[in-house]
Amino acid sequence: MNQLVVAGPRLDAATVGGLRGQLDEAIRSGTGPLVLDLSSVQTVDAIGLAMVLGVERRATSAGRELLLRDVPPRVARLLGALGLRRILRAEGAREPIRA
C-alpha cells in the first residue's frame, strides 16, 4: 500500500528538517511505494533537493520506492535540468521532466 507525505509550499533549508522526519518515519513504518506530494511546492533550494535525494537513497536501501506526485512545472524543469530524472521518479507530473 502506498504511503503519502505532503510537502508544504517551501522545500528549503528552513523546512526540510520536519519533512525529512516525516519521510524517514514513513520509510521505517511502511511497505511499498512512498509518495511525496509536491503539488503545493512553490520554492525549492539545493538543501531541499539534497533532502529528497537522501530520502530516495534511504527508501531504496529499505526496499521501497520514492515517487514524486504532482510535480509543479517549475520544479519539474529544475529536476530535468539537473539530470535528476534518472534518479527520481515523478508520478503525475503536470508536464514532462525535460533535461
DOVEX-986216 format. One record per residue (C-alpha): residue number from 1; residue in three letters; x, y, z. Coordinates in pm, 1 decimal. Layout:
REM residues N
<r num="NUM" residuo="ALA" east="X" north="Y" up="Z"/>
...
//
This chain:
REM residues 99
<r num="1" residuo="MET" east="0.0" north="0.0" up="0.0"/>
<r num="2" residuo="ASN" east="123.6" north="349.5" up="-85.8"/>
<r num="3" residuo="GLN" east="207.7" north="592.9" up="191.1"/>
<r num="4" residuo="LEU" east="156.7" north="961.2" up="120.9"/>
<r num="5" residuo="VAL" east="355.1" north="1252.3" up="263.8"/>
<r num="6" residuo="VAL" east="261.6" north="1605.0" up="154.6"/>
<r num="7" residuo="ALA" east="526.1" north="1877.6" up="123.9"/>
<r num="8" residuo="GLY" east="441.0" north="2238.0" up="207.3"/>
<r num="9" residuo="PRO" east="494.7" north="2541.5" up="-15.6"/>
<r num="10" residuo="ARG" east="866.8" north="2562.2" up="62.4"/>
<r num="11" residuo="LEU" east="1122.2" north="2285.0" up="22.3"/>
<r num="12" residuo="ASP" east="1429.1" north="2460.8" up="155.8"/>
<r num="13" residuo="ALA" east="1677.7" north="2482.0" up="440.9"/>
<r num="14" residuo="ALA" east="1416.1" north="2625.0" up="676.3"/>
<r num="15" residuo="THR" east="1162.2" north="2345.9" up="623.1"/>
<r num="16" residuo="VAL" east="1341.6" north="2022.8" up="536.7"/>
<r num="17" residuo="GLY" east="1400.1" north="1904.6" up="893.9"/>
<r num="18" residuo="GLY" east="1035.8" north="1837.1" up="969.1"/>
<r num="19" residuo="LEU" east="962.1" north="1689.2" up="628.6"/>
<r num="20" residuo="ARG" east="1270.1" north="1465.1" up="646.2"/>
<r num="21" residuo="GLY" east="1147.0" north="1331.9" up="980.3"/>
<r num="22" residuo="GLN" east="804.0" north="1251.5" up="834.7"/>
<r num="23" residuo="LEU" east="956.5" north="1077.7" up="533.7"/>
<r num="24" residuo="ASP" east="1206.6" north="878.7" up="740.1"/>
<r num="25" residuo="GLU" east="928.3" north="762.8" up="971.7"/>
<r num="26" residuo="ALA" east="722.0" north="660.0" up="669.8"/>
<r num="27" residuo="ILE" east="1016.7" north="461.5" up="532.1"/>
<r num="28" residuo="ARG" east="1057.9" north="279.2" up="863.1"/>
<r num="29" residuo="SER" east="691.4" north="212.4" up="928.1"/>
<r num="30" residuo="GLY" east="554.5" north="103.7" up="591.7"/>
<r num="31" residuo="THR" east="596.3" north="-108.3" up="283.2"/>
<r num="32" residuo="GLY" east="551.0" north="-44.0" up="-86.0"/>
<r num="33" residuo="PRO" east="585.8" north="289.2" up="-262.6"/>
<r num="34" residuo="LEU" east="632.3" north="609.1" up="-64.4"/>
<r num="35" residuo="VAL" east="464.9" north="902.5" up="-239.3"/>
<r num="36" residuo="LEU" east="584.2" north="1258.8" up="-182.8"/>
<r num="37" residuo="ASP" east="316.0" north="1503.4" up="-296.7"/>
<r num="38" residuo="LEU" east="477.2" north="1821.9" up="-427.0"/>
<r num="39" residuo="SER" east="160.2" north="1990.3" up="-554.5"/>
<r num="40" residuo="SER" east="190.1" north="2278.5" up="-304.5"/>
<r num="41" residuo="VAL" east="562.9" north="2340.1" up="-352.4"/>
<r num="42" residuo="GLN" east="638.9" north="2689.9" up="-478.5"/>
<r num="43" residuo="THR" east="1008.2" north="2720.2" up="-394.8"/>
<r num="44" residuo="VAL" east="1291.9" north="2470.9" up="-375.6"/>
<r num="45" residuo="ASP" east="1659.4" north="2517.2" up="-295.3"/>
<r num="46" residuo="ALA" east="1969.1" north="2296.3" up="-301.3"/>
<r num="47" residuo="ILE" east="1909.3" north="2181.3" up="57.4"/>
<r num="48" residuo="GLY" east="1556.1" north="2073.2" up="-32.8"/>
<r num="49" residuo="LEU" east="1677.7" north="1879.4" up="-336.3"/>
<r num="50" residuo="ALA" east="1954.0" north="1716.5" up="-132.5"/>
<r num="51" residuo="MET" east="1697.5" north="1607.5" up="126.0"/>
<r num="52" residuo="VAL" east="1477.3" north="1447.9" up="-142.6"/>
<r num="53" residuo="LEU" east="1778.7" north="1265.6" up="-288.3"/>
<r num="54" residuo="GLY" east="1878.1" north="1141.3" up="57.0"/>
<r num="55" residuo="VAL" east="1526.4" north="1016.4" up="123.4"/>
<r num="56" residuo="GLU" east="1525.9" north="840.7" up="-214.1"/>
<r num="57" residuo="ARG" east="1852.0" north="667.1" up="-122.6"/>
<r num="58" residuo="ARG" east="1721.3" north="558.9" up="218.7"/>
<r num="59" residuo="ALA" east="1393.0" north="438.8" up="69.3"/>
<r num="60" residuo="THR" east="1578.1" north="231.3" up="-190.2"/>
<r num="61" residuo="SER" east="1803.5" north="83.0" up="79.2"/>
<r num="62" residuo="ALA" east="1489.2" north="-17.7" up="269.5"/>
<r num="63" residuo="GLY" east="1342.2" north="-185.1" up="-39.0"/>
<r num="64" residuo="ARG" east="1096.2" north="97.6" up="-101.8"/>
<r num="65" residuo="GLU" east="1040.7" north="330.6" up="-394.8"/>
<r num="66" residuo="LEU" east="1004.5" north="708.1" up="-362.3"/>
<r num="67" residuo="LEU" east="755.9" north="854.7" up="-611.0"/>
<r num="68" residuo="LEU" east="705.7" north="1228.3" up="-661.3"/>
<r num="69" residuo="ARG" east="342.0" north="1318.3" up="-718.6"/>
<r num="70" residuo="ASP" east="201.8" north="1631.8" up="-884.6"/>
<r num="71" residuo="VAL" east="537.2" north="1791.4" up="-954.8"/>
<r num="72" residuo="PRO" east="483.2" north="2161.7" up="-1035.7"/>
<r num="73" residuo="PRO" east="620.4" north="2268.2" up="-1376.8"/>
<r num="74" residuo="ARG" east="894.2" north="2487.4" up="-1224.8"/>
<r num="75" residuo="VAL" east="1017.7" north="2200.5" up="-1007.2"/>
<r num="76" residuo="ALA" east="992.6" north="1954.6" up="-1299.2"/>
<r num="77" residuo="ARG" east="1211.9" north="2181.0" up="-1512.7"/>
<r num="78" residuo="LEU" east="1467.0" north="2208.5" up="-1232.0"/>
<r num="79" residuo="LEU" east="1479.8" north="1829.8" up="-1185.1"/>
<r num="80" residuo="GLY" east="1525.8" north="1781.8" up="-1557.7"/>
<r num="81" residuo="ALA" east="1791.8" north="2049.5" up="-1590.5"/>
<r num="82" residuo="LEU" east="1992.1" north="1893.0" up="-1307.9"/>
<r num="83" residuo="GLY" east="1965.9" north="1543.6" up="-1456.9"/>
<r num="84" residuo="LEU" east="1771.2" north="1414.3" up="-1158.6"/>
<r num="85" residuo="ARG" east="1506.9" north="1246.7" up="-1374.1"/>
<r num="86" residuo="ARG" east="1743.5" north="948.9" up="-1391.5"/>
<r num="87" residuo="ILE" east="1727.5" north="917.8" up="-1012.5"/>
<r num="88" residuo="LEU" east="1385.8" north="1048.9" up="-907.9"/>
<r num="89" residuo="ARG" east="1066.6" north="905.4" up="-1049.3"/>
<r num="90" residuo="ALA" east="781.7" north="1150.2" up="-1095.9"/>
<r num="91" residuo="GLU" east="422.9" north="1035.2" up="-1083.9"/>
<r num="92" residuo="GLY" east="153.1" north="1264.8" up="-1222.0"/>
<r num="93" residuo="ALA" east="385.5" north="1548.0" up="-1327.9"/>
<r num="94" residuo="ARG" east="197.9" north="1842.4" up="-1475.7"/>
<r num="95" residuo="GLU" east="445.2" north="1842.5" up="-1761.9"/>
<r num="96" residuo="PRO" east="720.8" north="1601.3" up="-1864.3"/>
<r num="97" residuo="ILE" east="1053.7" north="1635.3" up="-1690.1"/>
<r num="98" residuo="ARG" east="1293.7" north="1765.0" up="-1953.9"/>
<r num="99" residuo="ALA" east="1669.1" north="1786.5" up="-1949.9"/>
//
